[in-house]
Structures are given as structure tokens and as C-alpha cells.
Amino acid sequence: MSAPDATGLVAGYLLDLALGDPRRWHPVAGFGRAAGLLERKVYAPRRRNGVVFTAVAVGVPVLAGAGLAALTRRQPVARAVLVAAATWTVLGGRTLRREATTMSSHLANGDLDAARGRLGHLCGRDPSALDERELARATVESVAENTSDAVVAPLFWGAVAGLPGLLGYRAANTLDAMVGHRSGRYARFGTASARLDDALNLVPSRLTGLLTIAFARDRKEAFRVWRRDRDDHPSPNAGQCEAAMAGALGVRLGGRNVYFGRSETRPFLGDGPKPGHRDVARAARLSAAAGGVAVGLAAGLRLAFRGGRGRTAGGRDHLGRREERGHGRHL
């Protein structure tokens, strides 16, 4: 079912481009509430409990996706509709760009109170003491990382594994946001979720970095910064995206990040000045360009991946039938 899957990925991307996230009854929010209930049932400050929590919370969506894929194996229209709906649900590109554009506008108008109030839509930093440059930096870093998490990675796993990939990736990424950060409660319990998210983002984060570089004004300089700085970040994946964005924009990211109750000092990425409001708008445009290429690559990969699977001489499958052609962290 390669063609229906590829069609669904493109259609879902276009739905996100046109409509953004559902304003009410968002399935990802519903999953988060269900995962919260599960956490209360199985929580203990041990890694073993975290493994159980992660396996159940990710395994159920994966199995649901596999079941739906099996049910629609011979129904291409239904399959395309399901994949489109799942893709729309798990993507967040339009919302990400809208938040960045809104932040850029507030900063351009000098409305720091509005900008500080908006930052919580993008990241978990304490905005109360941040000036224009620090608000812009936080936004650019969030756009860079979430271009992978909310756009490229879901499309990649949808291309590799169809419905189970779309749903499984979004489940794992949501769990990472919920329990994957270091704190007194999640220092051990959240390890499994954080490491699963790291593993699932290894390829997409690097692809995001390369796509960002491809649309930079000075690709050679952006590539140089990416190669030099990408491994300095404490996250094995966020550094790929942020270093590429720093090089593409010609700005310096990193520094001291203050969260509610804790702070971190991260290495600098890039050589330029701190970003400003114009760089926030440019980051949003780079994110949009990367997403547009990513969906084309995902559709092509899905066609190629499924088209070559199980074939023997003469274009038949292995049964002889002719084919018919989803902050500080644990590291």
C-alpha cells in the first residue's frame, strides 16, 4: 500500500499547512491525559517502572496503528484517509511557525510583556527576566529543535513504518516531554522515555540540520558551523538542529537557560551576535522550507521502501503474487 501511504503523508502535511493543530479535542492532548493516568498507576522512582510505563504507553498506539493498517490493507482510499488524519494529528509545523511569527511581531513592536507571556507556548523557560535578545534566542532554539520533533521526525517515521510509525513516534516524543527531563521525580523513572526519544530522533535531527543548511544564505558557512558545534550541545539531537540554525542565520545560540526552579549553562553555537526579531522570522521561514522538502522525501521514501520489499524476479512478491501497488534530558 505504498501509494495510499505516500498520498496520506502529503495530504496530512497539507492539512497541517492549511489548518494547523485542532483547537479542541486534540488527540495528542488526549493521549497525554491517558499517559498521565497510566503514570499514576505504575510510577515508582525506579527505571524498571519507567520501562513498563514507556512500553505500554508507546506500544498501545503502535499496535493500534498496525491493526488499522492491517484492516485497510486492501482498501487504498481508507488507508490514505487514515494516514492523512494521523499525519495531520502528529504534525505541528503550522503552529510552530505561527508562534514564532507572533513572537517576532511582539519583539519588533517592543512589547516584551506580550513576548514573555507567549514564550510558554514554545518552551519551558522562565521568561520573567529575559530581554529581547534572550527571548529571540529561546524562540530560535525552539524553532530549530521542533522543526525536527514536530515536522521532520514524524514524516520520517511515517515514511519508514506507516501508521504505526506516525503514532509511535508521537507517543514517544510526548512521553519525553512529560517525563524525560531530569528532576527529583523523573531522574530514574523518565530514563526509558528519554532514551527512546533520543534513538528515534537520531536520523531525523541530522536530516533537519542538513535541510536547514540547504536553505541558508551562506550554505558553506552554515555547514562549517554545524560540523564544528553540533556535538557541543548536551542533547545528541537538539545540537544538530540548533547548530545548523545558528550557522544558517549567522547568529550565536546557547548560554544560560533559566527554567522554573533550575538553570543550565549550555555551550555557545555559532559565531555571530545573539538573534533578534528578524532572525526569529527567518527561522520560521527556514523551518517551513525544511518541512516542504521533508514531506516530499517522506512520500518518495515510502514509495521506494514499500515498492522494493518482498520482490523477486519478474516483479512478484515472495508468494508469487504480482504486487498491486508518526532542556536538560537523560543522555
DRENGU-916201 format. One record per residue: residue number from 1; x, y, z of N, C-alpha, C in turn; residue in one letter. Coordinates in steps of 0.05 Angstrom, whole numbers, always signed. Layout:
NUM/X/Y/Z/X/Y/Z/X/Y/Z/A
...
//
This chain:
1/+17/-24/+0/+0/+0/+0/+17/+25/+0/M
2/+37/+26/-17/+56/+48/-16/+43/+74/-26/S
3/+28/+73/-48/+16/+97/-59/-4/+110/-40/A
4/-22/+95/-27/-40/+107/-8/-26/+119/+16/P
5/-5/+106/+26/+11/+117/+48/+24/+143/+40/D
6/+37/+143/+17/+50/+167/+8/+30/+190/+4/A
7/+7/+183/-8/-14/+203/-12/-24/+214/+15/T
8/-27/+196/+35/-36/+205/+61/-16/+223/+75/G
9/+10/+217/+72/+30/+234/+84/+29/+263/+72/L
10/+27/+264/+46/+25/+291/+33/+0/+305/+41/V
11/-23/+291/+40/-49/+303/+47/-49/+313/+76/A
12/-38/+297/+94/-37/+305/+122/-19/+329/+126/G
13/+3/+330/+112/+21/+354/+113/+6/+379/+104/Y
14/-9/+376/+82/-24/+399/+71/-46/+407/+90/L
15/-59/+388/+104/-79/+395/+124/-66/+411/+147/L
16/-43/+403/+156/-29/+418/+177/-21/+446/+166/D
17/-12/+447/+142/-5/+473/+130/-28/+492/+129/L
18/-52/+481/+123/-76/+498/+119/-90/+504/+146/A
19/-91/+484/+164/-108/+486/+187/-93/+488/+213/L
20/-69/+477/+214/-54/+475/+240/-67/+455/+258/G
21/-59/+456/+284/-69/+437/+303/-99/+441/+308/D
22/-114/+420/+313/-142/+423/+321/-144/+439/+346/P
23/-162/+458/+348/-164/+475/+371/-178/+461/+395/R
24/-194/+442/+389/-208/+427/+410/-206/+397/+404/R
25/-206/+381/+426/-205/+352/+423/-181/+342/+408/W
26/-158/+354/+414/-134/+345/+400/-126/+317/+410/H
27/-123/+298/+392/-116/+271/+400/-90/+269/+416/P
28/-70/+285/+410/-45/+284/+425/-50/+293/+454/V
29/-67/+313/+458/-73/+321/+485/-88/+299/+500/A
30/-106/+285/+486/-120/+262/+498/-100/+240/+505/G
31/-81/+235/+488/-60/+215/+494/-45/+223/+519/F
32/-38/+249/+521/-23/+258/+544/-39/+254/+570/G
33/-65/+259/+569/-81/+254/+593/-81/+224/+601/R
34/-84/+207/+580/-84/+178/+585/-57/+169/+596/A
35/-35/+180/+585/-9/+174/+595/-5/+183/+624/A
36/-17/+206/+631/-15/+216/+658/-29/+197/+678/G
37/-52/+186/+669/-66/+167/+686/-50/+141/+690/L
38/-37/+132/+668/-20/+109/+669/+4/+113/+688/L
39/+15/+137/+686/+38/+143/+703/+31/+141/+732/E
40/+7/+151/+740/-1/+150/+768/-5/+121/+777/R
41/-11/+103/+758/-15/+75/+765/+11/+60/+769/K
42/+31/+66/+753/+55/+50/+753/+80/+64/+764/V
43/+77/+90/+772/+100/+105/+780/+114/+94/+805/Y
44/+140/+93/+803/+158/+89/+826/+185/+100/+817/A
45/+201/+110/+835/+227/+123/+826/+248/+102/+819/P
46/+240/+84/+800/+258/+63/+790/+257/+62/+760/R
47/+279/+55/+748/+280/+53/+719/+262/+31/+708/R
48/+260/+9/+723/+243/-13/+715/+214/-4/+711/R
49/+204/+12/+729/+176/+22/+726/+174/+41/+702/N
50/+195/+56/+697/+195/+74/+674/+195/+58/+648/G
51/+209/+35/+647/+208/+18/+624/+180/+8/+618/V
52/+167/-1/+640/+139/-11/+637/+121/+11/+626/V
53/+123/+34/+638/+107/+57/+630/+111/+64/+601/F
54/+136/+65/+592/+142/+72/+564/+133/+50/+545/T
55/+137/+25/+553/+129/+3/+535/+99/+3/+530/A
56/+84/+7/+551/+55/+7/+549/+45/+32/+534/V
57/+55/+55/+542/+45/+80/+530/+52/+83/+501/A
58/+75/+72/+492/+82/+73/+464/+71/+48/+449/V
59/+72/+26/+463/+63/+1/+450/+34/+1/+441/G
60/+16/+13/+457/-12/+13/+450/-17/+29/+424/V
61/-7/+53/+421/-11/+67/+395/+2/+52/+372/P
62/+25/+40/+376/+38/+25/+354/+20/+2/+346/V
63/+10/-13/+365/-7/-36/+359/-33/-26/+346/L
64/-44/-4/+355/-68/+7/+343/-63/+14/+314/A
65/-40/+27/+309/-33/+34/+281/-29/+10/+264/G
66/-16/-11/+275/-12/-36/+260/-39/-49/+253/A
67/-57/-49/+273/-84/-61/+268/-99/-46/+247/G
68/-99/-19/+248/-113/-4/+227/-100/-8/+200/L
69/-74/-10/+199/-60/-15/+173/-68/-42/+162/A
70/-71/-62/+180/-79/-89/+170/-108/-89/+160/A
71/-125/-74/+174/-153/-73/+166/-157/-60/+139/L
72/-140/-41/+133/-143/-26/+108/-122/-35/+86/T
73/-112/-59/+90/-91/-69/+71/-101/-70/+42/R
74/-126/-76/+39/-138/-77/+12/-158/-55/+6/R
75/-156/-34/+22/-174/-11/+18/-158/+15/+16/Q
76/-148/+20/-8/-129/+43/-11/-140/+70/-4/P
77/-166/+75/-9/-177/+101/-2/-179/+104/+28/V
78/-188/+83/+42/-190/+84/+71/-162/+87/+83/A
79/-142/+73/+72/-115/+75/+82/-105/+104/+79/R
80/-109/+115/+56/-99/+143/+51/-112/+162/+70/A
81/-138/+159/+75/-152/+177/+94/-141/+174/+122/V
82/-137/+149/+131/-126/+144/+158/-98/+156/+161/L
83/-81/+152/+141/-54/+163/+142/-54/+193/+142/V
84/-72/+205/+126/-74/+234/+125/-83/+245/+153/A
85/-103/+232/+165/-113/+241/+191/-91/+238/+212/A
86/-77/+216/+212/-55/+212/+231/-33/+232/+227/A
87/-26/+237/+202/-4/+256/+196/-12/+284/+206/T
88/-36/+292/+200/-45/+318/+209/-44/+320/+239/W
89/-52/+298/+253/-53/+298/+282/-25/+301/+294/T
90/-5/+287/+282/+21/+287/+295/+39/+310/+287/V
91/+33/+324/+265/+50/+346/+257/+42/+371/+273/L
92/+62/+390/+275/+57/+415/+288/+71/+438/+275/G
93/+76/+436/+249/+92/+456/+235/+79/+483/+233/G
94/+53/+484/+226/+40/+509/+224/+38/+524/+251/R
95/+32/+509/+272/+30/+521/+299/+58/+532/+307/T
96/+79/+516/+302/+106/+525/+309/+112/+551/+295/L
97/+107/+553/+269/+113/+577/+254/+96/+600/+263/R
98/+71/+595/+269/+53/+616/+278/+63/+628/+304/R
99/+72/+611/+323/+82/+621/+348/+107/+637/+344/E
100/+125/+628/+326/+149/+643/+321/+143/+670/+308/A
101/+124/+670/+290/+117/+696/+276/+105/+715/+296/T
102/+88/+705/+314/+76/+722/+334/+97/+733/+353/T
103/+116/+716/+361/+138/+726/+378/+154/+747/+364/M
104/+160/+743/+338/+175/+763/+323/+161/+790/+322/S
105/+135/+788/+319/+119/+813/+318/+119/+828/+345/S
106/+116/+813/+367/+117/+826/+393/+144/+839/+398/H
107/+166/+824/+391/+192/+835/+395/+197/+860/+378/L
108/+188/+859/+353/+192/+881/+335/+177/+906/+345/A
109/+155/+902/+359/+139/+924/+369/+149/+933/+397/N
110/+169/+919/+408/+179/+926/+434/+160/+918/+457/G
111/+142/+900/+452/+122/+891/+472/+133/+867/+487/D
112/+151/+871/+506/+164/+849/+519/+145/+834/+538/L
113/+126/+848/+549/+107/+834/+566/+91/+813/+550/D
114/+82/+820/+526/+68/+801/+509/+86/+779/+500/A
115/+111/+786/+494/+130/+765/+485/+136/+746/+507/A
116/+140/+756/+532/+145/+738/+555/+121/+720/+560/R
117/+97/+731/+557/+73/+715/+561/+69/+693/+540/G
118/+82/+698/+516/+79/+679/+494/+100/+656/+495/R
119/+122/+661/+509/+144/+642/+507/+136/+614/+517/L
120/+117/+612/+536/+109/+586/+546/+96/+569/+525/G
121/+87/+580/+503/+76/+564/+481/+98/+549/+466/H
122/+124/+557/+470/+146/+546/+455/+165/+529/+472/L
123/+170/+537/+497/+189/+523/+514/+183/+528/+543/C
124/+197/+514/+560/+192/+516/+589/+209/+534/+605/G
125/+222/+553/+591/+240/+572/+606/+224/+593/+621/R
126/+236/+603/+642/+224/+625/+658/+229/+651/+642/D
127/+208/+664/+632/+213/+688/+615/+214/+714/+631/P
128/+211/+713/+657/+206/+738/+672/+230/+758/+670/S
129/+254/+748/+668/+278/+765/+667/+291/+767/+640/A
130/+278/+756/+619/+290/+755/+593/+286/+781/+578/L
131/+307/+791/+565/+304/+815/+548/+298/+806/+519/D
132/+298/+825/+501/+290/+819/+473/+308/+798/+461/E
133/+334/+801/+465/+353/+782/+452/+351/+754/+464/R
134/+346/+752/+490/+344/+726/+502/+317/+713/+495/E
135/+296/+729/+492/+270/+718/+483/+273/+708/+454/L
136/+287/+723/+437/+292/+715/+410/+309/+689/+409/A
137/+329/+688/+426/+346/+664/+426/+329/+639/+434/R
138/+313/+642/+455/+297/+619/+463/+278/+610/+441/A
139/+267/+629/+426/+249/+623/+405/+263/+609/+382/T
140/+286/+620/+374/+301/+608/+352/+309/+579/+359/V
141/+319/+575/+383/+327/+548/+391/+303/+529/+391/E
142/+280/+539/+400/+256/+522/+400/+247/+515/+372/S
143/+248/+535/+354/+240/+530/+326/+259/+510/+314/V
144/+285/+513/+319/+305/+494/+308/+299/+465/+316/A
145/+296/+461/+343/+292/+434/+353/+265/+423/+345/E
146/+245/+439/+346/+218/+429/+340/+212/+426/+310/N
147/+229/+437/+293/+227/+431/+265/+232/+401/+261/T
148/+250/+390/+277/+254/+361/+276/+231/+347/+291/S
149/+226/+354/+316/+207/+339/+332/+179/+340/+321/D
150/+170/+363/+310/+143/+367/+303/+138/+365/+273/A
151/+159/+362/+256/+155/+361/+227/+171/+338/+215/V
152/+197/+341/+215/+214/+322/+200/+212/+294/+212/V
153/+215/+291/+238/+215/+265/+251/+189/+249/+247/A
154/+165/+262/+251/+140/+247/+246/+138/+238/+217/P
155/+146/+255/+198/+145/+248/+170/+165/+225/+164/L
156/+188/+226/+176/+208/+205/+172/+197/+178/+181/F
157/+186/+177/+205/+176/+152/+215/+150/+143/+202/W
158/+135/+162/+191/+112/+155/+175/+122/+142/+149/G
159/+144/+152/+138/+155/+140/+113/+166/+112/+118/A
160/+179/+108/+141/+192/+83/+147/+171/+62/+155/V
161/+152/+69/+171/+134/+49/+183/+104/+55/+181/A
162/+96/+75/+165/+68/+80/+160/+53/+88/+186/G
163/+29/+79/+189/+12/+87/+212/+26/+81/+239/L
164/+36/+56/+243/+50/+51/+268/+73/+71/+274/P
165/+87/+78/+253/+110/+97/+256/+100/+124/+264/G
166/+79/+134/+251/+69/+161/+258/+59/+162/+287/L
167/+43/+142/+295/+31/+143/+322/+52/+136/+343/L
168/+70/+117/+337/+90/+110/+357/+110/+133/+362/G
169/+118/+147/+340/+137/+169/+344/+124/+191/+361/Y
170/+99/+198/+355/+87/+220/+370/+83/+212/+399/R
171/+76/+187/+404/+73/+177/+432/+100/+180/+447/A
172/+121/+170/+435/+148/+171/+448/+156/+200/+453/A
173/+152/+217/+433/+160/+245/+437/+144/+259/+458/N
174/+118/+252/+460/+101/+264/+481/+110/+255/+508/T
175/+117/+229/+511/+126/+219/+537/+152/+233/+545/L
176/+170/+238/+526/+195/+251/+532/+189/+279/+543/D
177/+170/+293/+532/+163/+320/+542/+151/+318/+570/A
178/+137/+296/+576/+124/+293/+602/+143/+284/+624/M
179/+160/+264/+618/+176/+252/+640/+205/+250/+633/V
180/+213/+259/+609/+241/+255/+601/+261/+275/+611/G
181/+253/+294/+627/+272/+314/+637/+281/+306/+665/H
182/+305/+315/+672/+316/+308/+699/+302/+325/+720/R
183/+292/+312/+740/+281/+324/+763/+281/+304/+786/S
184/+273/+312/+810/+273/+293/+831/+254/+270/+826/G
185/+232/+276/+813/+212/+255/+807/+220/+236/+784/R
186/+232/+248/+763/+236/+232/+739/+265/+224/+733/Y
187/+283/+229/+752/+311/+223/+748/+316/+195/+739/A
188/+301/+176/+749/+303/+148/+741/+279/+138/+725/R
189/+255/+146/+733/+231/+137/+720/+230/+146/+691/F
190/+241/+169/+685/+239/+180/+658/+260/+172/+639/G
191/+280/+156/+648/+303/+149/+632/+294/+134/+606/T
192/+277/+115/+608/+269/+99/+585/+256/+116/+564/A
193/+238/+134/+572/+225/+151/+553/+244/+170/+539/S
194/+263/+181/+555/+282/+199/+543/+300/+185/+523/A
195/+310/+162/+530/+328/+148/+512/+314/+137/+487/R
196/+289/+129/+490/+274/+121/+466/+271/+145/+447/L
197/+264/+168/+458/+261/+192/+442/+288/+199/+428/D
198/+310/+197/+443/+336/+202/+431/+341/+184/+408/D
199/+335/+158/+411/+340/+139/+390/+324/+145/+365/A
200/+298/+151/+369/+280/+156/+347/+287/+182/+332/L
201/+301/+200/+345/+308/+225/+332/+336/+227/+321/N
202/+352/+205/+323/+379/+206/+314/+381/+214/+284/L
203/+366/+200/+268/+366/+206/+239/+351/+232/+232/V
204/+326/+235/+242/+312/+260/+235/+326/+285/+243/P
205/+339/+286/+266/+352/+311/+274/+375/+318/+255/S
206/+389/+299/+246/+411/+304/+228/+401/+312/+200/R
207/+379/+299/+192/+366/+307/+167/+356/+336/+169/L
208/+345/+343/+192/+335/+371/+196/+358/+390/+194/T
209/+381/+384/+206/+404/+401/+204/+413/+405/+175/G
210/+414/+384/+160/+422/+386/+132/+401/+402/+115/L
211/+376/+398/+121/+355/+413/+106/+357/+443/+113/L
212/+362/+449/+138/+365/+477/+146/+389/+490/+131/T
213/+411/+475/+130/+435/+485/+116/+429/+490/+87/I
214/+413/+472/+75/+407/+474/+46/+394/+500/+39/A
215/+379/+512/+57/+365/+537/+51/+378/+562/+64/F
216/+402/+558/+75/+417/+581/+86/+427/+599/+64/A
217/+431/+624/+70/+442/+643/+50/+471/+636/+44/R
218/+485/+628/+64/+513/+620/+60/+515/+591/+69/D
219/+510/+573/+51/+510/+544/+58/+537/+534/+68/R
220/+558/+544/+56/+585/+536/+64/+590/+543/+93/K
221/+583/+567/+101/+587/+576/+129/+569/+561/+148/E
222/+544/+557/+140/+526/+542/+157/+535/+513/+161/A
223/+546/+501/+141/+556/+474/+143/+580/+473/+161/F
224/+597/+493/+159/+621/+495/+176/+613/+496/+206/R
225/+594/+514/+212/+586/+517/+240/+573/+491/+250/V
226/+556/+479/+233/+543/+454/+240/+563/+432/+246/W
227/+583/+429/+229/+603/+408/+233/+619/+413/+259/R
228/+625/+438/+265/+642/+445/+288/+627/+443/+314/R
229/+602/+453/+315/+588/+457/+340/+566/+437/+347/D
230/+558/+420/+329/+534/+404/+333/+537/+384/+357/R
231/+561/+375/+363/+565/+356/+385/+570/+370/+412/D
232/+570/+396/+413/+575/+410/+438/+551/+412/+455/D
233/+527/+409/+443/+502/+411/+458/+499/+386/+476/H
234/+487/+389/+500/+483/+365/+517/+464/+344/+506/P
235/+446/+352/+487/+428/+333/+474/+442/+322/+449/S
236/+440/+296/+444/+452/+285/+420/+438/+293/+394/P
237/+414/+304/+397/+398/+311/+374/+392/+341/+371/N
238/+386/+354/+393/+380/+383/+391/+403/+399/+381/A
239/+427/+390/+388/+451/+404/+378/+453/+404/+348/G
240/+444/+383/+335/+445/+381/+306/+428/+403/+293/Q
241/+404/+407/+304/+386/+427/+293/+394/+455/+300/C
242/+402/+459/+325/+409/+486/+334/+434/+496/+322/E
243/+454/+479/+319/+479/+488/+307/+475/+495/+277/A
244/+458/+479/+264/+452/+486/+236/+437/+512/+233/A
245/+418/+517/+252/+403/+542/+251/+421/+565/+257/M
246/+439/+562/+277/+458/+584/+284/+475/+591/+260/A
247/+485/+571/+246/+501/+576/+222/+485/+588/+199/G
248/+461/+578/+196/+444/+589/+174/+436/+618/+178/A
249/+432/+625/+203/+423/+653/+209/+447/+671/+214/L
250/+471/+660/+219/+494/+676/+226/+492/+688/+253/G
251/+481/+673/+272/+477/+683/+300/+491/+664/+319/V
252/+491/+671/+345/+502/+654/+366/+479/+645/+384/R
253/+477/+619/+387/+457/+608/+405/+471/+596/+429/L
254/+456/+587/+449/+468/+576/+473/+472/+597/+495/G
255/+481/+588/+518/+484/+606/+541/+469/+596/+565/G
256/+462/+614/+583/+448/+606/+608/+418/+606/+603/R
257/+406/+583/+609/+377/+580/+607/+366/+576/+635/N
258/+347/+593/+642/+334/+592/+669/+306/+580/+666/V
259/+302/+558/+679/+275/+545/+680/+263/+551/+707/Y
260/+240/+540/+712/+227/+545/+738/+239/+527/+759/F
261/+257/+538/+775/+269/+523/+796/+297/+512/+790/G
262/+307/+515/+765/+334/+506/+759/+345/+522/+736/R
263/+371/+520/+731/+383/+534/+709/+405/+516/+697/S
264/+411/+521/+672/+432/+507/+657/+449/+527/+641/E
265/+474/+521/+638/+491/+536/+621/+500/+518/+598/T
266/+493/+525/+574/+500/+509/+551/+521/+522/+534/R
267/+537/+506/+520/+558/+517/+503/+546/+535/+481/P
268/+562/+554/+472/+554/+571/+450/+555/+556/+423/F
269/+536/+561/+406/+535/+550/+379/+534/+573/+360/L
270/+552/+574/+341/+553/+596/+321/+572/+618/+330/G
271/+576/+636/+311/+597/+657/+315/+586/+686/+316/D
272/+560/+690/+309/+550/+717/+306/+539/+728/+332/G
273/+524/+749/+330/+511/+761/+353/+487/+745/+362/P
274/+476/+751/+385/+451/+739/+393/+429/+746/+373/K
275/+410/+728/+369/+389/+734/+349/+371/+756/+358/P
276/+358/+769/+338/+337/+789/+343/+311/+781/+330/G
277/+292/+799/+330/+266/+792/+320/+266/+784/+290/H
278/+284/+796/+274/+285/+789/+246/+295/+760/+243/R
279/+313/+752/+260/+323/+724/+259/+301/+704/+267/D
280/+284/+712/+285/+261/+694/+291/+244/+689/+267/V
281/+238/+711/+252/+222/+708/+228/+236/+691/+207/A
282/+262/+695/+205/+278/+679/+185/+279/+650/+194/R
283/+280/+644/+219/+280/+617/+229/+254/+603/+222/A
284/+232/+618/+224/+206/+606/+216/+205/+600/+187/A
285/+217/+617/+170/+217/+611/+141/+235/+587/+135/R
286/+258/+585/+148/+275/+561/+144/+261/+536/+153/L
287/+246/+537/+175/+231/+514/+184/+210/+506/+163/S
288/+196/+525/+152/+176/+519/+131/+189/+506/+107/A
289/+212/+517/+98/+226/+505/+75/+235/+477/+80/A
290/+246/+472/+104/+255/+445/+111/+231/+426/+111/A
291/+208/+434/+122/+185/+417/+123/+174/+410/+95/G
292/+175/+430/+77/+166/+425/+50/+182/+404/+36/G
293/+208/+404/+39/+225/+384/+27/+222/+357/+41/V
294/+219/+358/+68/+216/+333/+83/+192/+317/+75/A
295/+170/+330/+69/+146/+315/+62/+150/+302/+34/V
296/+164/+316/+16/+170/+303/-10/+188/+279/-7/G
297/+208/+282/+10/+226/+260/+15/+211/+236/+28/L
298/+194/+243/+47/+179/+222/+61/+161/+206/+42/A
299/+147/+220/+24/+129/+207/+5/+146/+189/-14/A
300/+169/+200/-23/+186/+185/-41/+198/+160/-27/G
301/+206/+164/-2/+217/+142/+13/+196/+120/+18/L
302/+172/+128/+23/+151/+108/+28/+146/+92/+3/R
303/+145/+105/-20/+142/+91/-45/+165/+72/-51/L
304/+189/+82/-46/+213/+65/-52/+215/+42/-32/A
305/+210/+48/-7/+213/+27/+14/+194/+5/+10/F
306/+169/+11/+5/+148/-10/+2/+150/-22/-26/R
307/+159/-7/-46/+160/-17/-73/+180/-39/-76/G
308/+202/-38/-61/+223/-58/-64/+221/-81/-45/G
309/+202/-80/-26/+201/-100/-5/+188/-126/-15/R
310/+202/-148/-12/+190/-174/-17/+189/-181/-47/G
311/+202/-166/-64/+201/-173/-93/+222/-194/-101/R
312/+214/-208/-120/+233/-227/-133/+233/-221/-162/T
313/+246/-237/-178/+248/-233/-207/+220/-232/-219/A
314/+216/-214/-238/+191/-212/-252/+171/-194/-238/G
315/+180/-181/-215/+162/-162/-202/+141/-175/-185/G
316/+145/-201/-176/+126/-214/-159/+137/-216/-131/R
317/+118/-218/-111/+127/-220/-84/+135/-248/-77/D
318/+143/-253/-52/+154/-279/-45/+133/-301/-46/H
319/+107/-295/-48/+87/-315/-52/+79/-319/-81/L
320/+93/-304/-99/+88/-308/-127/+65/-290/-137/G
321/+54/-273/-120/+33/-255/-129/+44/-229/-140/R
322/+32/-219/-160/+41/-193/-171/+31/-171/-153/R
323/+50/-153/-146/+43/-132/-128/+25/-112/-142/E
324/+8/-99/-126/-11/-81/-137/-6/-52/-129/E
325/+12/-51/-126/+14/-23/-120/-1/-7/-141/R
326/+89/+180/+242/+88/+181/+269/+104/+187/+291/G
327/+323/+421/+537/+323/+426/+566/+341/+406/+579/H
328/+347/+403/+593/+365/+382/+603/+350/+356/+603/G
329/+363/+335/+592/+349/+310/+589/+368/+287/+597/R
330/+356/+263/+598/+372/+239/+603/+389/+233/+579/H
331/+414/+229/+582/+432/+223/+560/+446/+196/+565/L
//
